[in-house]
Amino acid sequence: MNGNIKTIRDIVHNINQAKLDPNVEVVIAPPSLYLLLAREHLRKGIEVAAQNVFDKPNGAFTGEISVDQLKESGITWTLTGHSERRVILQEDDAFVASKTKAALDGGLGVILCCGESLEQREAGKTIEVVTTQLKAVADVVKDWSKIVVAYEPIWAIGTGKVATTEQAQEVHAAIREWLKKEVSPEAADSTRILYGGSVTEKNSSDLAKQPDIDGFLVGGASLKPAFVEIINAKL
């Protein structure tokens, strides 16, 4: 819930003018009020995502936004299951899975977020928590070709704490192994797994070198010009 018309325009202008790694797919996810503004002004080839979507096509669901409304507006992606929605708004795994299925069925790409709290990590339950969140989706979705998984340790979001490259790689490798066993070897090979958790231009290059980290879900740093450096972390 950051930004206003001026700052969103400034961010979009900065991205439009930047020389970006052609091998990186860039998707930005502004607050819903600014989705159309971002789509209208962003250059071709950079996509726009909603931060959330509802699992019903239309009706008396005040405050929600539907898959069809997003598609009609040229919005091609949505996030589902972001930790703040899971924690603050109490969205459970089944609801996240239902929204993910609705988005995919409607033709959107989904950035599916998963991650554990500090308490869960300290209890040694990281992999169990993350794979339980993913399993809820696998129970209702068989085709993962339009899903991008984003691992975001809750304890590392906006806290300045970052999972070490080894910690992040370990969870990413476990997610890929889970995909191989529970979805398919093809899904394990082709699904991109992003890391999100206090990613900055300072740590992105090291994280990008890890074999199972395919990109980033960038929070606060996306509001700054250094976002371009993160996009180009592999150059």
N, C-alpha and C positions, 0 to 999 in steps of 0.2 A: 504494500500500500504506500508506494513512494512515487514522487514526481507530480508535475503539473504540466499544463500545455507547453510552457516554455522549455522546461527541462527535458520533456520527452522529445520535443523537436530538436533540441541541442544534441541529445544522445543519438537520435536518428541521423542527424546531419553528420556527426562525427563518424558514425559507422559508414555512411554513404561515401564519405570522402577518403576513407582509409583504404590502404592496400592490404587486402586480406588473403590469407593462405587459401588458394583455390581448392585445396583438398579438404577444407573444413566446411561442414554445413553449419550455418549460423541461423538460429531461431531466437527471436526475442519475445519476451512474455510480459507486456505492460499490464497495468490494471485494466479491467474490462472497459472502463470509460474511455480509454485511449487506444483500444484495439484498432478502430477504424482510422484514427489519426496516424498511428504507426504504419498501418498497411498502405495508406494513401501516399505517404512520403518516403517509405523505405525503397531502396533500389531493388530492381528485379533480382531474384536469386537469393534474397534473404527472406526467410519465412517468419510468420508471426504466430504465436501460441497464446491461447487463453490460459489463465492460471488455474482455472477450474471449469467444470461443466456439469450439467445435471443429467440424470439417467432417464428422464422422460422426454418425449418429443415436444410436448407443449402442454398448456393447461394452467390451472390455478396454483402456480408454484412461485409465489412472489419473491423477487430478488434473484431468481436463478436464470441461467442462460442455457439454451439448448444447442445440440449438435448442429441442427439445420440452420439456426440463426448464425452460428459461427461460420459454417461453410458458405452460406450466402454472402457473408461479408469478406470472403477471401482469407479467412483464418484457417490454416491447414493443420494446426497442432493444438493439443491441450495438455496441460499437466494434470495428473491425477495423483491423489494420495500424498501430497506434500505434507511434510511432518507438522507444519503449523496447522493444517486443516485436520490432521489426525489428532493432534494434541489439544489445540484450543477449541476446535469445533466438534471434537469427539467423533469424527468419521471413522467407522470401523472397517475392517478388512473387506467384509462382504459389500458394503456400500461403495468402497473404492473400486472393487472388482466390477460391480454393476455399472458404474460410471465409465470404467475403462471399456467394457464390452459395448456399451451404447455408443461411445465415441468411435470405436473401431468399426462397428456395424454401419455407422453413418459415414465412414470414409475419412475420418480424421486420423492423423498420427498421434500416438500417445507417449508422453514422457512420464513413465510410471515410477513414482518415488517410493523408496523404502529406506529404513534406517532404524537404529536403536538409540535408546536413551543412555545416559551415563550409568545409571543404576543397572540397566540390562547388560551393558558392556562389562561392568565390574563383576557382575554375576556370571560372566562367561557365556552369556546367552545371545551374543551378537548374531551368529549364523542362524540359530534357531528362530529368532525374531524376524530377521530379514526373509528367510525362506518361507516362513508362515505367511508373511504379507504377500509374497509372490505366488504362493500356492493358491491363495484365494482367487487370484486372477487366472491361474492355469486351470482351475476347476471349471471356469466358464468360457475361457478363450483358448482355442487350439492353435490359431494362426498368429504367431508372434512377429510376423514380418514388418508390421507397422508400429511395433512397440520398441521404445528406447528405455532401458532401465536406468534410473538415477539413484545411486547409493549416496544417501546423505545422513551421516551420523549426527543425530540431533544435538549431541553434546558439542559438536564442532560448528554449529551454525550461528554466525554472528557473535561468537564468543571470543574469536581470535585464536581459539584452540584449533589446531588442525591435526587430523589423523596423520601419523607419520606416513611416508610413502610406503613403508612396509605394511603398516596396518591397513591402509587403503587397498593396496595390491592384494593382500590376503583375503579381504572380503570380496573384492571383485573376482578373484580366482574361484572362490567358493560359490559365488552367484553363477559363474559360467559353468562350473561343474554341476550345479543343481539344474541349470537349464538343459545340460546334456542328458542328465538322467530323467528328469521329469517332463521335459517338453520334447526336445529332439536334438541329436548332434548338430543338425543344420542350424537350429535356433541358437545353440551355444556358439557356433562359429560366426553367425551373421548378426546377432543382437549386439548393438552398441551399449556399453555400460559406462555411464558418466559418473564422475565423482563430484559431489557437492558438499561443501563444508568449509567455509572461510577460504575459498580459493582466491588467490591474488596473483598479480603479475610476478611476485617474488617466488612463489612456490609452484606455479603452474608448469614450468619447464621440467622440474624434477618429477612431478606427478605424471606428466605426459610421457615420460620415458618408460613407465611401468607397462608390462606386456598386456595387462588386462584392463587398463584405464584408457578408454577410447575417446574421452572428451570430458567436458565439465558442465555442471549446472551451476551457473554463477549468480550469486545473490548481490550483496552490497557493492562488490567491485564492478558490477555491470553498469552502475550509475556513474562511473568515473571514466575519463579518457583511457585509462590503463586497461580497460576491457579489451581494447584492440590487441594489446600485448598478450593477453590470455588466449584470444582467438588464434594468434600466431605462435603459440607456445612451442609448436613442433618445427618451426622454420629454423 
